[in-house]
Amino acid sequence: MTEINEFVDQNDIYVDIGQELTRGKYCLAQYTNFDQRWYRGQILEVEANQFKVFFADYGDSDIVPKDKVRELPVDKFYELPLQAIECKLYGIKPIWKRLPCGFSMHIEVMYDRLPVKVDTEMASDYNCLLTINTSILDEEWSETVGNVLWDLTHYVNFDLRVLNAVVKGKEPARYAGRNKFVIELGTVSRSCDLNIAQELSWQQLAVLDEGSEMEPLFPKPSRLRMKMYGSLLEKIPDLCCSLYWETNEELAKKTCKEICGIVSSSLNRLKTYFMLKENLQVLFELLTSTESELVC
């Protein structure tokens, strides 16, 4: 990459190339928000005075001012294959958000140009649900997911964990190269190996693909009103499942209070019961795996 920076320094004459560089073309671009050095890139989006550039040798993207982008010389920098290998996690996909139809007036402002699907099974003149993908591009992940992925793949001192990637398939690439590899990614540890995709699913930051071999952290809740229990304590595992899957904040608070009420009223029998039924682990997993701010 040193050769690229030397080339730009020797040929640093700004030319208006806005008409020449279009979406999908390769270029030289300065990573202005990082080290100010020049790298090979691919144009993702073209705006009036800037480009969105994918840095094809590192896998990052950035918004780059127009005067910090150069056309890739036809006789230079083409021979070295792109060093960024595009991958996706096997078995999961981003979560789609479901909003009441009443919010439709705000969709253009909040989610400009986003694809919208109408849930026809629940649609009516006055009551329907819109399913909105929170990204213009398919399979775009939120910054929150990216931060969690970083934490899962790094130690607290920021060193990269030892990772194991198993290629499960391939798809056409969206960015660098010809193929995007579908990989099963996991950490390798003396104490506990971790499946990254499964962990994101368990933290409710992703949903499982249809036919995925992975299991959810909690099964879908049964109909509590139709089920008979020998005691209230036996209801706790089902309540935990309901709390894990609940998307309505008020109903989640109500379920949480019910769990706390059962626990507090059964303290004398609780230790013996959990030792026999092994339900303490169920409750512990729920309370430590969710990021809910619910207060019992």
C-alpha positions in Angstrom: 0.0 0.0 0.0 3.0 2.2 0.3 3.3 2.3 -3.5 -0.3 3.7 -3.7 0.5 6.6 -1.4 3.7 7.4 -3.2 1.8 7.4 -6.5 -0.9 9.8 -5.2 1.8 12.1 -3.8 3.5 12.3 -7.1 0.3 12.7 -9.1 -1.7 14.8 -6.6 -3.6 17.0 -9.1 -7.3 17.1 -8.4 -9.4 16.4 -11.4 -13.2 16.5 -11.4 -13.9 12.8 -11.9 -17.4 12.8 -10.4 -18.8 11.9 -13.8 -16.3 9.1 -14.4 -16.6 7.3 -11.1 -19.9 5.6 -10.8 -21.3 3.1 -8.5 -19.5 -0.2 -8.6 -16.2 1.1 -10.1 -12.9 0.7 -8.3 -10.8 3.7 -7.3 -8.1 5.1 -5.0 -9.6 6.7 -1.9 -8.2 8.3 1.3 -9.4 6.8 4.6 -10.1 10.3 6.0 -11.6 9.1 9.3 -8.7 6.8 10.2 -5.1 7.2 9.1 -5.3 9.6 6.1 -3.6 7.1 3.9 -4.8 6.0 0.4 -6.2 2.6 -0.4 -7.9 0.7 -3.2 -11.7 1.0 -2.9 -15.0 0.4 -4.6 -17.7 3.1 -5.0 -20.9 2.0 -3.2 -22.9 5.3 -3.4 -22.4 8.6 -5.3 -23.5 11.9 -3.8 -23.0 15.5 -4.8 -19.7 16.1 -3.0 -18.8 12.8 -1.6 -18.7 9.0 -2.2 -19.4 6.1 0.0 -16.4 3.8 -0.5 -15.7 0.2 0.4 -12.0 -0.3 1.1 -11.6 -3.6 -0.8 -8.4 -4.7 0.9 -9.6 -4.2 4.5 -13.3 -4.6 4.5 -14.2 -1.2 6.0 -16.4 1.5 4.4 -16.4 5.2 4.8 -17.8 8.5 3.5 -15.0 10.1 1.5 -15.0 13.7 0.2 -14.9 14.0 -3.6 -11.5 15.6 -3.6 -10.1 12.6 -1.7 -11.0 10.0 -4.4 -8.9 9.2 -7.6 -9.6 7.1 -10.6 -7.7 3.8 -10.4 -4.9 3.9 -13.0 -5.4 1.3 -15.7 -1.8 0.3 -15.6 -1.3 0.1 -11.8 -2.6 -1.7 -8.8 -4.8 -4.2 -10.7 -2.5 -7.3 -10.4 -2.8 -7.9 -6.6 -6.0 -9.7 -5.8 -8.4 -7.9 -3.4 -7.4 -8.8 0.1 -10.8 -8.5 1.8 -12.7 -11.8 1.7 -16.4 -11.2 2.0 -18.2 -13.5 4.4 -21.6 -13.9 6.1 -22.5 -15.9 9.2 -24.2 -19.2 8.6 -27.7 -19.8 10.0 -28.8 -16.3 11.0 -30.1 -13.1 9.4 -30.9 -9.5 10.6 -34.0 -8.8 12.6 -36.9 -7.1 10.7 -38.9 -4.6 12.7 -42.7 -4.6 12.8 -44.5 -1.3 13.3 -48.2 -0.4 13.6 -49.7 0.9 10.4 -50.4 4.2 12.2 -46.7 5.0 11.9 -46.8 4.8 8.1 -46.8 8.6 7.9 -43.3 8.7 9.5 -41.8 5.9 7.4 -40.5 8.2 4.6 -38.7 10.4 7.2 -37.3 7.7 9.4 -36.6 5.0 6.8 -36.1 6.8 3.5 -36.2 4.4 0.6 -36.4 1.3 2.7 -38.4 -1.7 1.4 -41.7 -2.1 3.1 -43.8 -5.3 3.2 -47.4 -5.4 4.4 -48.5 -8.3 6.5 -51.5 -9.3 4.5 -52.8 -11.8 7.1 -53.3 -9.0 9.6 -54.1 -6.2 7.3 -57.4 -4.3 7.3 -58.6 -0.8 6.5 -57.8 0.4 10.0 -55.4 -2.1 11.5 -52.4 -3.6 9.7 -48.8 -4.2 10.4 -45.9 -3.0 8.2 -42.7 -5.1 8.2 -39.8 -2.7 7.6 -36.3 -3.8 6.9 -34.1 -1.3 8.8 -31.6 -1.1 5.9 -31.7 -0.1 2.3 -29.4 -3.0 1.5 -30.3 -6.6 2.2 -28.7 -8.2 5.2 -27.4 -4.9 6.6 -26.5 -5.2 10.3 -26.9 -2.5 12.9 -24.1 -0.9 14.8 -25.2 -2.6 18.0 -24.7 -6.0 16.4 -21.3 -4.9 15.2 -20.3 -3.9 18.7 -21.4 -7.2 20.2 -19.6 -9.1 17.4 -16.4 -7.2 18.3 -16.8 -8.0 22.0 -17.4 -11.7 21.2 -14.2 -11.9 19.0 -11.8 -10.0 21.3 -10.4 -10.2 24.7 -10.9 -7.4 27.2 -7.4 -6.1 26.3 -8.6 -5.8 22.6 -6.5 -8.8 21.4 -8.2 -10.9 18.9 -9.5 -14.3 20.1 -8.5 -17.5 18.3 -11.3 -18.1 15.8 -12.3 -21.1 13.8 -14.2 -20.6 10.5 -15.8 -23.4 8.6 -17.1 -22.7 5.1 -20.6 -23.9 4.7 -21.3 -22.5 1.2 -20.9 -19.4 -1.0 -23.0 -16.7 -2.7 -22.3 -14.0 -5.2 -20.3 -11.2 -3.6 -21.8 -7.8 -3.0 -18.4 -6.0 -2.5 -14.9 -7.5 -3.0 -14.2 -10.4 -5.3 -16.5 -12.8 -7.0 -17.8 -14.9 -4.1 -19.2 -14.3 -0.6 -18.4 -17.2 1.7 -21.0 -18.5 4.2 -19.1 -19.5 7.3 -19.7 -21.0 10.7 -17.6 -18.8 13.0 -16.6 -19.8 16.5 -14.1 -19.0 19.2 -11.5 -21.5 20.3 -10.9 -21.5 24.1 -9.7 -23.8 26.8 -12.8 -23.2 28.9 -15.6 -22.9 26.4 -16.0 -22.7 22.6 -18.5 -20.2 21.4 -20.7 -20.2 18.2 -20.9 -16.6 17.2 -24.1 -16.8 15.2 -25.8 -18.8 18.0 -24.8 -16.2 20.6 -26.1 -13.3 18.5 -29.4 -15.3 18.1 -29.6 -16.0 21.9 -29.0 -12.3 22.6 -32.0 -11.6 20.2 -29.8 -9.6 17.8 -30.5 -11.9 15.0 -33.1 -14.5 13.9 -32.4 -18.0 12.8 -32.7 -18.9 9.1 -35.4 -21.4 8.2 -34.0 -24.9 8.5 -31.1 -23.7 10.8 -29.6 -26.5 12.9 -29.2 -24.1 15.9 -31.7 -24.1 18.7 -33.1 -20.9 20.3 -32.1 -20.2 23.9 -35.7 -20.7 25.0 -38.4 -22.5 23.2 -41.5 -20.6 22.0 -43.8 -20.2 25.0 -46.9 -22.5 25.4 -50.3 -21.1 26.1 -50.1 -20.4 29.8 -53.8 -19.9 30.2 -54.5 -23.4 28.9 -51.9 -25.2 31.0 -52.4 -26.7 34.4 -49.6 -26.6 37.0 -49.1 -28.6 40.2 -47.8 -25.4 41.9 -46.9 -21.9 40.9 -43.2 -22.7 41.0 -43.7 -25.1 38.1 -45.0 -22.1 36.0 -41.6 -20.3 36.2 -39.9 -22.0 33.2 -42.9 -21.1 31.0 -42.9 -17.6 32.3 -39.2 -17.3 31.5 -39.9 -18.4 28.0 -42.7 -15.8 27.6 -40.4 -13.1 29.0 -37.6 -14.0 26.6 -39.9 -13.8 23.5 -42.1 -10.9 24.6 -41.8 -7.8 22.4 -44.4 -5.7 24.2 -42.7 -3.8 27.0 -45.7 -3.6 29.2 -46.5 -7.3 29.0 -42.8 -8.1 29.6 -43.0 -6.0 32.8 -46.1 -7.8 33.9 -44.5 -11.2 33.3 -41.4 -10.1 35.2 -43.4 -9.0 38.2 -45.3 -12.3 38.1 -42.0 -14.3 38.3 -40.8 -12.1 41.2 -44.1 -12.5 43.0 -43.9 -16.3 42.7 -40.3 -16.4 43.9 -40.8 -14.0 46.8 -43.9 -16.0 48.0 -42.1 -19.3 47.8 -38.7 -18.6 49.4 -39.0 -21.3 52.0 -39.5 -24.1 49.4 -37.5 -22.5 46.6 -34.0 -24.0 47.3 -35.3 -27.5 47.5 -37.6 -27.1 44.5 -34.9 -25.8 42.2 -32.4 -28.5 43.3 -35.0 -31.1 42.3 -36.3 -29.5 39.2 -33.2 -27.8 37.9 -35.2 -24.7 37.1 -32.7 -22.3 38.7 -30.5 -22.6 35.7 -33.4 -21.6 33.5 -34.1 -18.5 35.5 -30.4 -17.6 35.7 -29.9 -17.9 31.9 -32.8 -15.7 31.2 -31.8 -12.9 33.6 -28.1 -12.9 32.5 -28.7 -13.2 28.7 -31.3 -10.4 28.1 -30.4 -6.7 27.9 -33.8 -5.7 29.2 -34.0 -2.8 31.6 -37.0 -4.3 33.4 -36.9 -4.0 37.1 -38.8 -6.6 39.1 
